[in-house]
Amino acid sequence: MKKKFLLLTFSLFSFAIFAQEVTRVTDPVEWINPLMGTQSKYDLSNGNTYPAIAVPWGMNFWTPQTGKMGDGWQYTYDAYKINGFKQTHQPSPWMNDYGQFAIMPVTGKTKVSQNQRQSWFSHKAEIAKPYYYSVYLADHDITTEIAPTERSAQFRFTYPKTDSSFIVIDAFDKGSYIKIIPGEKKIIGYSTKYARGPLKNFKNYFVIYVDKPITTAQVYSDSTLKDGLELNAKHAIAVIGFKTAKGEKVNLRVASSFISLEQAEISLNREVGNDSFDITKQKAKAVWNKTLSRLAVEGGSVEQVKTFYSCLYRMLFFPNKMYELDAKGAPIHWSAQNGQILPGYKFAGTGFWDTFRALYPFLNLVYPSINKEMQAGLVNDYKEGGWLPEWSSPGYADVMVGNNSASVVADAYLKGGRGYDIQTLYKALLHGANNDGPEATGRDGVDYYNTLGYVPYDVKINENAARTLEYAYDDFTIYKLGKALNRPVSETEIYRKRSMNYKNLFDPQTGLMRGKNKDGKFQSPFNPFKWGDAFTEGNSWHYTWSVFHDVAGLIDLMGGKQKFTSKLDSVFSLPPVFDDSYYGEVIHEIREMQIAGMGQYAHGNQPIQHMTYLYNYSGEPWKTQLHVRDVINKMYHSAPDGYCGDEDNGQTSAWYVFSTMGFYPVCPATDQYVLGAPLFKKVTLTLENGKKVIINAPNNSPANRFVTNLTVNGKPYSNNWVSHKIMQQGEVLNFNMSAIPNKARGTQAADVPYSLSNEK
């Protein structure tokens, strides 16, 4: 009897916790878990993130380092030893890092190498916040604290009583320089280590000031002690030491620059100056709260609010600033394209194959000012290197397919972006669309694509069907931008026609996209479950839906709305079978689909993430509402294993944030967001122009996931989309939610979102 009573009490208590709703968020940064997604490894990604201690879009991030030097998995949740606190610019473990060095406090004997200096730690004695990090290093009896600025940071080490307290500054291998200046309590140096290149004149300069007299100073080449206090070597390390009292705090001020030591000093003085550690911490927190407060959610569970703001945090890093402010406050940068120091903006660390889909549209909606700087940075990329990047890390990187810079440029301008050189960017788009450039710039297979209307399967250009489908969409975005810029019809019509090239790969026999040989025959044998080969990190079931700009045309190819909807349904009902022979192993994206329990739906990778919204085009929007809520509930939570694949520079998070607001940008470079259903009872979006978009769903609940009806600004609204332009004027959306789908709403021809085939 007692056991039953205790069980009942616990159950009621648990229900109360999980049922608790958050009515107001006043301190959004405190809801973020920077460890979300860090429980990852090579063959299974739960995010492949690391705790980035930084400010939004900051030039420098800091992270505790559990991996070895050069390991892309620089921090993993399952690790138990820290070997340094690393300045990082890493966009993903697959891209690895550049502009890196590490700082590590130690006690006892001088410990230089990573294995010697590392220390056990526990998450129980770790505090990870966007603006502050703290951890207890058990082997050294030291607590480390970090507070960031855009290009600088402050460290605070709390030491035990000992005459053998040290700080190791590791400039990493591949060529580095370091110098200790005891009289100024200062260490300077640079690192040249990078993963993606080649990079001309690349150095990450750093300056470090300590607030305690240096009594011991040594320099090492790798682990070998060298004479003097200055060293230029393959792997330069400095060690400084002093006596400390129990609980004594030693402070470091740190800054870096891609330009010079003098520029690092300028940034340090401007951003840190004479501020105490706690003031830097408070300022960083204030920046985060100001940035995050553009979105306020109410009426969700504690876990939903944590996940929402943890995802929003991930969306505010990449691409990160690569520009610096000179003594006069003017932007200046080192160019990853030509190695020169030049005026103007510069950003790096993103792959457009991922982020064109939702991350950049989100910036255009919520943070257009930063994207204005990013667009100006793209102008400089083109002027300095002759191409727009498709993956930058920090220069051109030969990764992924497509020419999706076209979408990033077009969507920004078409949604109101101004104040940068759009004419040069349009010129860059035309250049990229008609030429094959280095390092995945331009279009591989462009001559085939422009003459045959597709990239053939049998001409030794890998992932050819994926390239064709993405080029067709990219041509659409060039067409739309060209029209907005009043370019000649003879010019824009070329890209409108090419945007229909997706039809050349549709196989009526299977109802799927399929590789096609140069002679016009479909590639055979054909396995729609084969990953890679004709497609990129997916199979035909994933890429068939990559007709963002003309879903109506795809519906016609499939034989009408009923067959189209049935095909969409099949994605979820098919078993998660796969053919991995193209890769020779089960890549992590395949494994993540297999174990997710959603059939062939592979939300952990980008090609299919928009697919759940396509029911809006075929007259069954209630199925979008059903599946989107399922993905939200099953695939995201705020814990270290909280993602279902690579987070990818904000894209996978952007899907979540958009979807919880109740809409998603299926086709960037149009004015429309396609509707789903909101997760929270209220979301308030404060736009940069001061207008507010208020999304109300007062009877929302886990059971009530379907939209019975919707009013916009008080008027009944049946469309399956909302307008960006109208949203900019301020808008109130009132969703009436129910446990039963309304199968009549949004079913008329006038309700469907934009498709090029229907353009008048």
Disulfide bonds with the S-S distance in Angstrom:
none
